[in-house]
């Protein structure tokens, strides 16, 4: 997961240069956001189940 943190620390200008300005940047950002949202939902569910 170290690579993900390094990836997130890059600013959008650097990402655009790396990817040649194509639409992959937005795609990766959307996928990353979706993974984070899913992980948070799982944690929330686990905490709810754990309380019962």
N, CA, C and O atoms as a Tripos MOL2 file, in Angstrom:
@<TRIPOS>MOLECULE
protein
  208   207    52     0     0
PROTEIN
NO_CHARGES

@<TRIPOS>ATOM
      1 N           0.8300   -1.2090    0.0000 N.3       1 UNK1
      2 CA          0.0000    0.0000    0.0000 C.3       1 UNK1
      3 C           0.8660    1.2620    0.0000 C.2       1 UNK1
      4 O           0.3410    2.3670   -0.1370 O.2       1 UNK1
      5 N           2.1760    1.1120    0.1510 N.am      2 UNK2
      6 CA          3.0600    2.2670    0.1420 C.3       2 UNK2
      7 C           2.9210    3.0380   -1.1700 C.2       2 UNK2
      8 O           2.9300    4.2690   -1.1710 O.2       2 UNK2
      9 N           2.7930    2.3190   -2.2820 N.am      3 UNK3
     10 CA          2.6760    2.9760   -3.5820 C.3       3 UNK3
     11 C           1.4450    3.8620   -3.6670 C.2       3 UNK3
     12 O           1.4880    4.9290   -4.2810 O.2       3 UNK3
     13 N           0.3420    3.4260   -3.0520 N.am      4 UNK4
     14 CA         -0.8840    4.2120   -3.0840 C.3       4 UNK4
     15 C          -0.6740    5.5560   -2.3890 C.2       4 UNK4
     16 O          -1.1210    6.5890   -2.8870 O.2       4 UNK4
     17 N           0.0100    5.5460   -1.2320 N.am      5 UNK5
     18 CA          0.2730    6.7890   -0.5140 C.3       5 UNK5
     19 C           1.1700    7.7170   -1.3260 C.2       5 UNK5
     20 O           0.9480    8.9270   -1.3550 O.2       5 UNK5
     21 N           2.1710    7.1600   -1.9780 N.am      6 UNK6
     22 CA          3.0380    7.9780   -2.8160 C.3       6 UNK6
     23 C           2.2360    8.5540   -3.9780 C.2       6 UNK6
     24 O           2.4190    9.7090   -4.3640 O.2       6 UNK6
     25 N           1.3430    7.7290   -4.5300 N.am      7 UNK7
     26 CA          0.5010    8.1480   -5.6490 C.3       7 UNK7
     27 C          -0.4010    9.2990   -5.2250 C.2       7 UNK7
     28 O          -0.5490   10.2700   -5.9670 O.2       7 UNK7
     29 N          -1.0030    9.2060   -4.0470 N.am      8 UNK8
     30 CA         -1.9210   10.2440   -3.5690 C.3       8 UNK8
     31 C          -1.1930   11.5500   -3.2820 C.2       8 UNK8
     32 O          -1.7900   12.6230   -3.3580 O.2       8 UNK8
     33 N           0.1050   11.4660   -2.9500 N.am      9 UNK9
     34 CA          0.8470   12.6710   -2.6090 C.3       9 UNK9
     35 C           1.2290   13.4870   -3.8500 C.2       9 UNK9
     36 O           1.6050   14.6540   -3.7330 O.2       9 UNK9
     37 N           1.1360   12.8790   -5.0280 N.am     10 UNK10
     38 CA          1.4110   13.6220   -6.2550 C.3      10 UNK10
     39 C           0.2850   14.6250   -6.5080 C.2      10 UNK10
     40 O          -0.8860   14.3330   -6.2670 O.2      10 UNK10
     41 N           0.6580   15.8090   -6.9980 N.am     11 UNK11
     42 CA         -0.4250   16.7470   -7.3240 C.3      11 UNK11
     43 C          -0.9580   16.4500   -8.7160 C.2      11 UNK11
     44 O          -0.3530   15.6750   -9.4560 O.2      11 UNK11
     45 N          -2.0760   17.0510   -9.0810 N.am     12 UNK12
     46 CA         -2.7490   16.7120  -10.3360 C.3      12 UNK12
     47 C          -1.9200   17.0850  -11.5600 C.2      12 UNK12
     48 O          -2.0250   16.4310  -12.5970 O.2      12 UNK12
     49 N          -1.1030   18.1220  -11.4540 N.am     13 UNK13
     50 CA         -0.2580   18.5050  -12.5860 C.3      13 UNK13
     51 C           0.7190   17.3920  -12.9020 C.2      13 UNK13
     52 O           0.9070   17.0350  -14.0650 O.2      13 UNK13
     53 N           1.3500   16.8350  -11.8600 N.am     14 UNK14
     54 CA          2.2910   15.7320  -12.0640 C.3      14 UNK14
     55 C           1.5780   14.5210  -12.6490 C.2      14 UNK14
     56 O           2.1110   13.8550  -13.5370 O.2      14 UNK14
     57 N           0.3650   14.2290  -12.1550 N.am     15 UNK15
     58 CA         -0.3920   13.0970  -12.6810 C.3      15 UNK15
     59 C          -0.6930   13.2830  -14.1610 C.2      15 UNK15
     60 O          -0.5890   12.3420  -14.9480 O.2      15 UNK15
     61 N          -1.0680   14.5060  -14.5370 N.am     16 UNK16
     62 CA         -1.3870   14.7810  -15.9380 C.3      16 UNK16
     63 C          -0.1550   14.5620  -16.8090 C.2      16 UNK16
     64 O          -0.2530   14.0070  -17.9030 O.2      16 UNK16
     65 N           1.0160   15.0040  -16.3170 N.am     17 UNK17
     66 CA          2.2550   14.8130  -17.0750 C.3      17 UNK17
     67 C           2.5800   13.3300  -17.2010 C.2      17 UNK17
     68 O           2.9550   12.8650  -18.2780 O.2      17 UNK17
     69 N           2.4410   12.5920  -16.1140 N.am     18 UNK18
     70 CA          2.7580   11.1650  -16.1210 C.3      18 UNK18
     71 C           1.8670   10.4260  -17.1090 C.2      18 UNK18
     72 O           2.3420    9.5710  -17.8570 O.2      18 UNK18
     73 N           0.5790   10.7510  -17.1130 N.am     19 UNK19
     74 CA         -0.3860   10.0280  -17.9300 C.3      19 UNK19
     75 C          -0.6280   10.6690  -19.2970 C.2      19 UNK19
     76 O          -1.4950   10.2220  -20.0480 O.2      19 UNK19
     77 N           0.1190   11.6900  -19.6130 N.am     20 UNK20
     78 CA         -0.0260   12.3310  -20.9110 C.3      20 UNK20
     79 C          -1.3230   13.1050  -21.0650 C.2      20 UNK20
     80 O          -1.7250   13.4250  -22.1840 O.2      20 UNK20
     81 N          -1.9800   13.4090  -19.9590 N.am     21 UNK21
     82 CA         -3.1870   14.2300  -20.0040 C.3      21 UNK21
     83 C          -4.4190   13.4860  -20.4780 C.2      21 UNK21
     84 O          -5.4340   14.1190  -20.7700 O.2      21 UNK21
     85 N          -4.3680   12.1530  -20.5650 N.am     22 UNK22
     86 CA         -5.5390   11.4050  -21.0130 C.3      22 UNK22
     87 C          -6.5030   11.1830  -19.8370 C.2      22 UNK22
     88 O          -6.2280   11.5970  -18.7110 O.2      22 UNK22
     89 N          -7.6250   10.5290  -20.1130 N.am     23 UNK23
     90 CA         -8.6770   10.3950  -19.1060 C.3      23 UNK23
     91 C          -8.3910    9.3950  -18.0000 C.2      23 UNK23
     92 O          -9.2200    9.2170  -17.1070 O.2      23 UNK23
     93 N          -7.2380    8.7380  -18.0370 N.am     24 UNK24
     94 CA         -6.9420    7.7030  -17.0330 C.3      24 UNK24
     95 C          -6.8580    8.3060  -15.6200 C.2      24 UNK24
     96 O          -7.1660    7.6400  -14.6310 O.2      24 UNK24
     97 N          -6.4420    9.5650  -15.5450 N.am     25 UNK25
     98 CA         -6.3100   10.2130  -14.2260 C.3      25 UNK25
     99 C          -7.6410   10.2040  -13.4750 C.2      25 UNK25
    100 O          -7.7230    9.7870  -12.3200 O.2      25 UNK25
    101 N          -8.6760   10.6740  -14.1620 N.am     26 UNK26
    102 CA        -10.0040   10.7290  -13.5620 C.3      26 UNK26
    103 C         -10.5010    9.3310  -13.2370 C.2      26 UNK26
    104 O         -11.1450    9.1170  -12.2100 O.2      26 UNK26
    105 N         -10.2030    8.3850  -14.1100 N.am     27 UNK27
    106 CA        -10.6240    7.0020  -13.8850 C.3      27 UNK27
    107 C          -9.9740    6.4540  -12.6180 C.2      27 UNK27
    108 O         -10.6520    5.8700  -11.7740 O.2      27 UNK27
    109 N          -8.6600    6.6410  -12.4840 N.am     28 UNK28
    110 CA         -7.9420    6.1460  -11.3080 C.3      28 UNK28
    111 C          -8.4830    6.8280  -10.0490 C.2      28 UNK28
    112 O          -8.6620    6.1840   -9.0160 O.2      28 UNK28
    113 N          -8.7380    8.1230  -10.1430 N.am     29 UNK29
    114 CA         -9.2640    8.8680   -8.9990 C.3      29 UNK29
    115 C         -10.6290    8.3200   -8.5830 C.2      29 UNK29
    116 O         -10.8940    8.1380   -7.3940 O.2      29 UNK29
    117 N         -11.4970    8.0570   -9.5710 N.am     30 UNK30
    118 CA        -12.8280    7.5110   -9.2810 C.3      30 UNK30
    119 C         -12.7220    6.1280   -8.6480 C.2      30 UNK30
    120 O         -13.4350    5.8260   -7.6910 O.2      30 UNK30
    121 N         -11.8380    5.2920   -9.1780 N.am     31 UNK31
    122 CA        -11.6610    3.9420   -8.6310 C.3      31 UNK31
    123 C         -11.1310    4.0160   -7.2060 C.2      31 UNK31
    124 O         -11.6020    3.2980   -6.3250 O.2      31 UNK31
    125 N         -10.1520    4.8850   -6.9820 N.am     32 UNK32
    126 CA         -9.5780    5.0480   -5.6410 C.3      32 UNK32
    127 C         -10.6560    5.4980   -4.6550 C.2      32 UNK32
    128 O         -10.7580    4.9620   -3.5520 O.2      32 UNK32
    129 N         -11.4580    6.4840   -5.0590 N.am     33 UNK33
    130 CA        -12.5440    6.9670   -4.2010 C.3      33 UNK33
    131 C         -13.5350    5.8440   -3.8940 C.2      33 UNK33
    132 O         -13.9970    5.7100   -2.7610 O.2      33 UNK33
    133 N         -13.8530    5.0500   -4.8930 N.am     34 UNK34
    134 CA        -14.8030    3.9540   -4.6990 C.3      34 UNK34
    135 C         -14.2490    2.9170   -3.7280 C.2      34 UNK34
    136 O         -14.9840    2.4010   -2.8860 O.2      34 UNK34
    137 N         -12.9650    2.6110   -3.8390 N.am     35 UNK35
    138 CA        -12.3290    1.6480   -2.9300 C.3      35 UNK35
    139 C         -12.3540    2.1770   -1.5020 C.2      35 UNK35
    140 O         -12.6640    1.4420   -0.5650 O.2      35 UNK35
    141 N         -12.0260    3.4580   -1.3430 N.am     36 UNK36
    142 CA        -12.0310    4.0680   -0.0070 C.3      36 UNK36
    143 C         -13.4390    4.0500    0.5750 C.2      36 UNK36
    144 O         -13.6170    3.7100    1.7440 O.2      36 UNK36
    145 N         -14.4410    4.4090   -0.2230 N.am     37 UNK37
    146 CA        -15.8360    4.3980    0.2390 C.3      37 UNK37
    147 C         -16.2560    2.9960    0.6620 C.2      37 UNK37
    148 O         -16.9100    2.8170    1.6900 O.2      37 UNK37
    149 N         -15.8760    2.0040   -0.1390 N.am     38 UNK38
    150 CA        -16.2280    0.6170    0.1790 C.3      38 UNK38
    151 C         -15.5520    0.1760    1.4720 C.2      38 UNK38
    152 O         -16.1780   -0.4710    2.3120 O.2      38 UNK38
    153 N         -14.2880    0.5210    1.6320 N.am     39 UNK39
    154 CA        -13.5490    0.1480    2.8410 C.3      39 UNK39
    155 C         -14.1940    0.7800    4.0770 C.2      39 UNK39
    156 O         -14.3300    0.1270    5.1110 O.2      39 UNK39
    157 N         -14.5860    2.0400    3.9680 N.am     40 UNK40
    158 CA        -15.2270    2.7220    5.0970 C.3      40 UNK40
    159 C         -16.5630    2.0660    5.4360 C.2      40 UNK40
    160 O         -16.8980    1.9110    6.6100 O.2      40 UNK40
    161 N         -17.3240    1.6800    4.4140 N.am     41 UNK41
    162 CA        -18.6060    1.0170    4.6320 C.3      41 UNK41
    163 C         -18.4070   -0.3190    5.3370 C.2      41 UNK41
    164 O         -19.1780   -0.6740    6.2280 O.2      41 UNK41
    165 N         -17.3770   -1.0570    4.9420 N.am     42 UNK42
    166 CA        -17.0770   -2.3470    5.5760 C.3      42 UNK42
    167 C         -16.7030   -2.1530    7.0390 C.2      42 UNK42
    168 O         -17.1680   -2.8910    7.9070 O.2      42 UNK42
    169 N         -15.8630   -1.1590    7.3110 N.am     43 UNK43
    170 CA        -15.4590   -0.8700    8.6980 C.3      43 UNK43
    171 C         -16.6780   -0.4850    9.5230 C.2      43 UNK43
    172 O         -16.8430   -0.9560   10.6490 O.2      43 UNK43
    173 N         -17.5280    0.3670    8.9690 N.am     44 UNK44
    174 CA        -18.7350    0.8090    9.6700 C.3      44 UNK44
    175 C         -19.6380   -0.3870    9.9800 C.2      44 UNK44
    176 O         -20.1730   -0.5030   11.0830 O.2      44 UNK44
    177 N         -19.7990   -1.2720    8.9940 N.am     45 UNK45
    178 CA        -20.6100   -2.4760    9.1740 C.3      45 UNK45
    179 C         -20.0150   -3.3620   10.2730 C.2      45 UNK45
    180 O         -20.7360   -3.8670   11.1340 O.2      45 UNK45
    181 N         -18.7010   -3.5410   10.2320 N.am     46 UNK46
    182 CA        -18.0230   -4.3810   11.2270 C.3      46 UNK46
    183 C         -18.2130   -3.8080   12.6290 C.2      46 UNK46
    184 O         -18.4360   -4.5580   13.5790 O.2      46 UNK46
    185 N         -18.1260   -2.4980   12.7640 N.am     47 UNK47
    186 CA        -18.3160   -1.8650   14.0710 C.3      47 UNK47
    187 C         -19.7500   -2.0550   14.5550 C.2      47 UNK47
    188 O         -19.9830   -2.3170   15.7350 O.2      47 UNK47
    189 N         -20.7030   -1.9240   13.6450 N.am     48 UNK48
    190 CA        -22.1150   -2.1020   14.0030 C.3      48 UNK48
    191 C         -22.3680   -3.5310   14.4760 C.2      48 UNK48
    192 O         -23.0240   -3.7460   15.4950 O.2      48 UNK48
    193 N         -21.8500   -4.4980   13.7370 N.am     49 UNK49
    194 CA        -22.0220   -5.9080   14.0980 C.3      49 UNK49
    195 C         -21.3000   -6.1980   15.4150 C.2      49 UNK49
    196 O         -21.7930   -6.9570   16.2490 O.2      49 UNK49
    197 N         -20.1380   -5.5930   15.5900 N.am     50 UNK50
    198 CA        -19.3450   -5.8060   16.8060 C.3      50 UNK50
    199 C         -20.0330   -5.3120   18.0620 C.2      50 UNK50
    200 O         -19.7990   -5.8490   19.1450 O.2      50 UNK50
    201 N         -20.8830   -4.2940   17.9380 N.am     51 UNK51
    202 CA        -21.5780   -3.7380   19.1020 C.3      51 UNK51
    203 C         -22.6820   -4.6550   19.5990 C.2      51 UNK51
    204 O         -23.0470   -4.6060   20.7740 O.2      51 UNK51
    205 N         -23.2160   -5.4910   18.7170 N.am     52 UNK52
    206 CA        -24.3610   -6.3380   19.0860 C.3      52 UNK52
    207 C         -23.9330   -7.5570   19.8800 C.2      52 UNK52
    208 O         -24.7740   -8.3680   20.2670 O.2      52 UNK52
@<TRIPOS>BOND
     1     1     2 1
     2     2     3 1
     3     3     4 2
     4     3     5 am
     5     5     6 1
     6     6     7 1
     7     7     8 2
     8     7     9 am
     9     9    10 1
    10    10    11 1
    11    11    12 2
    12    11    13 am
    13    13    14 1
    14    14    15 1
    15    15    16 2
    16    15    17 am
    17    17    18 1
    18    18    19 1
    19    19    20 2
    20    19    21 am
    21    21    22 1
    22    22    23 1
    23    23    24 2
    24    23    25 am
    25    25    26 1
    26    26    27 1
    27    27    28 2
    28    27    29 am
    29    29    30 1
    30    30    31 1
    31    31    32 2
    32    31    33 am
    33    33    34 1
    34    34    35 1
    35    35    36 2
    36    35    37 am
    37    37    38 1
    38    38    39 1
    39    39    40 2
    40    39    41 am
    41    41    42 1
    42    42    43 1
    43    43    44 2
    44    43    45 am
    45    45    46 1
    46    46    47 1
    47    47    48 2
    48    47    49 am
    49    49    50 1
    50    50    51 1
    51    51    52 2
    52    51    53 am
    53    53    54 1
    54    54    55 1
    55    55    56 2
    56    55    57 am
    57    57    58 1
    58    58    59 1
    59    59    60 2
    60    59    61 am
    61    61    62 1
    62    62    63 1
    63    63    64 2
    64    63    65 am
    65    65    66 1
    66    66    67 1
    67    67    68 2
    68    67    69 am
    69    69    70 1
    70    70    71 1
    71    71    72 2
    72    71    73 am
    73    73    74 1
    74    74    75 1
    75    75    76 2
    76    75    77 am
    77    77    78 1
    78    78    79 1
    79    79    80 2
    80    79    81 am
    81    81    82 1
    82    82    83 1
    83    83    84 2
    84    83    85 am
    85    85    86 1
    86    86    87 1
    87    87    88 2
    88    87    89 am
    89    89    90 1
    90    90    91 1
    91    91    92 2
    92    91    93 am
    93    93    94 1
    94    94    95 1
    95    95    96 2
    96    95    97 am
    97    97    98 1
    98    98    99 1
    99    99   100 2
   100    99   101 am
   101   101   102 1
   102   102   103 1
   103   103   104 2
   104   103   105 am
   105   105   106 1
   106   106   107 1
   107   107   108 2
   108   107   109 am
   109   109   110 1
   110   110   111 1
   111   111   112 2
   112   111   113 am
   113   113   114 1
   114   114   115 1
   115   115   116 2
   116   115   117 am
   117   117   118 1
   118   118   119 1
   119   119   120 2
   120   119   121 am
   121   121   122 1
   122   122   123 1
   123   123   124 2
   124   123   125 am
   125   125   126 1
   126   126   127 1
   127   127   128 2
   128   127   129 am
   129   129   130 1
   130   130   131 1
   131   131   132 2
   132   131   133 am
   133   133   134 1
   134   134   135 1
   135   135   136 2
   136   135   137 am
   137   137   138 1
   138   138   139 1
   139   139   140 2
   140   139   141 am
   141   141   142 1
   142   142   143 1
   143   143   144 2
   144   143   145 am
   145   145   146 1
   146   146   147 1
   147   147   148 2
   148   147   149 am
   149   149   150 1
   150   150   151 1
   151   151   152 2
   152   151   153 am
   153   153   154 1
   154   154   155 1
   155   155   156 2
   156   155   157 am
   157   157   158 1
   158   158   159 1
   159   159   160 2
   160   159   161 am
   161   161   162 1
   162   162   163 1
   163   163   164 2
   164   163   165 am
   165   165   166 1
   166   166   167 1
   167   167   168 2
   168   167   169 am
   169   169   170 1
   170   170   171 1
   171   171   172 2
   172   171   173 am
   173   173   174 1
   174   174   175 1
   175   175   176 2
   176   175   177 am
   177   177   178 1
   178   178   179 1
   179   179   180 2
   180   179   181 am
   181   181   182 1
   182   182   183 1
   183   183   184 2
   184   183   185 am
   185   185   186 1
   186   186   187 1
   187   187   188 2
   188   187   189 am
   189   189   190 1
   190   190   191 1
   191   191   192 2
   192   191   193 am
   193   193   194 1
   194   194   195 1
   195   195   196 2
   196   195   197 am
   197   197   198 1
   198   198   199 1
   199   199   200 2
   200   199   201 am
   201   201   202 1
   202   202   203 1
   203   203   204 2
   204   203   205 am
   205   205   206 1
   206   206   207 1
   207   207   208 2
@<TRIPOS>SUBSTRUCTURE
     1 UNK1         2 RESIDUE 1 A UNK
     2 UNK2         6 RESIDUE 1 A UNK
     3 UNK3        10 RESIDUE 1 A UNK
     4 UNK4        14 RESIDUE 1 A UNK
     5 UNK5        18 RESIDUE 1 A UNK
     6 UNK6        22 RESIDUE 1 A UNK
     7 UNK7        26 RESIDUE 1 A UNK
     8 UNK8        30 RESIDUE 1 A UNK
     9 UNK9        34 RESIDUE 1 A UNK
    10 UNK10       38 RESIDUE 1 A UNK
    11 UNK11       42 RESIDUE 1 A UNK
    12 UNK12       46 RESIDUE 1 A UNK
    13 UNK13       50 RESIDUE 1 A UNK
    14 UNK14       54 RESIDUE 1 A UNK
    15 UNK15       58 RESIDUE 1 A UNK
    16 UNK16       62 RESIDUE 1 A UNK
    17 UNK17       66 RESIDUE 1 A UNK
    18 UNK18       70 RESIDUE 1 A UNK
    19 UNK19       74 RESIDUE 1 A UNK
    20 UNK20       78 RESIDUE 1 A UNK
    21 UNK21       82 RESIDUE 1 A UNK
    22 UNK22       86 RESIDUE 1 A UNK
    23 UNK23       90 RESIDUE 1 A UNK
    24 UNK24       94 RESIDUE 1 A UNK
    25 UNK25       98 RESIDUE 1 A UNK
    26 UNK26      102 RESIDUE 1 A UNK
    27 UNK27      106 RESIDUE 1 A UNK
    28 UNK28      110 RESIDUE 1 A UNK
    29 UNK29      114 RESIDUE 1 A UNK
    30 UNK30      118 RESIDUE 1 A UNK
    31 UNK31      122 RESIDUE 1 A UNK
    32 UNK32      126 RESIDUE 1 A UNK
    33 UNK33      130 RESIDUE 1 A UNK
    34 UNK34      134 RESIDUE 1 A UNK
    35 UNK35      138 RESIDUE 1 A UNK
    36 UNK36      142 RESIDUE 1 A UNK
    37 UNK37      146 RESIDUE 1 A UNK
    38 UNK38      150 RESIDUE 1 A UNK
    39 UNK39      154 RESIDUE 1 A UNK
    40 UNK40      158 RESIDUE 1 A UNK
    41 UNK41      162 RESIDUE 1 A UNK
    42 UNK42      166 RESIDUE 1 A UNK
    43 UNK43      170 RESIDUE 1 A UNK
    44 UNK44      174 RESIDUE 1 A UNK
    45 UNK45      178 RESIDUE 1 A UNK
    46 UNK46      182 RESIDUE 1 A UNK
    47 UNK47      186 RESIDUE 1 A UNK
    48 UNK48      190 RESIDUE 1 A UNK
    49 UNK49      194 RESIDUE 1 A UNK
    50 UNK50      198 RESIDUE 1 A UNK
    51 UNK51      202 RESIDUE 1 A UNK
    52 UNK52      206 RESIDUE 1 A UNK
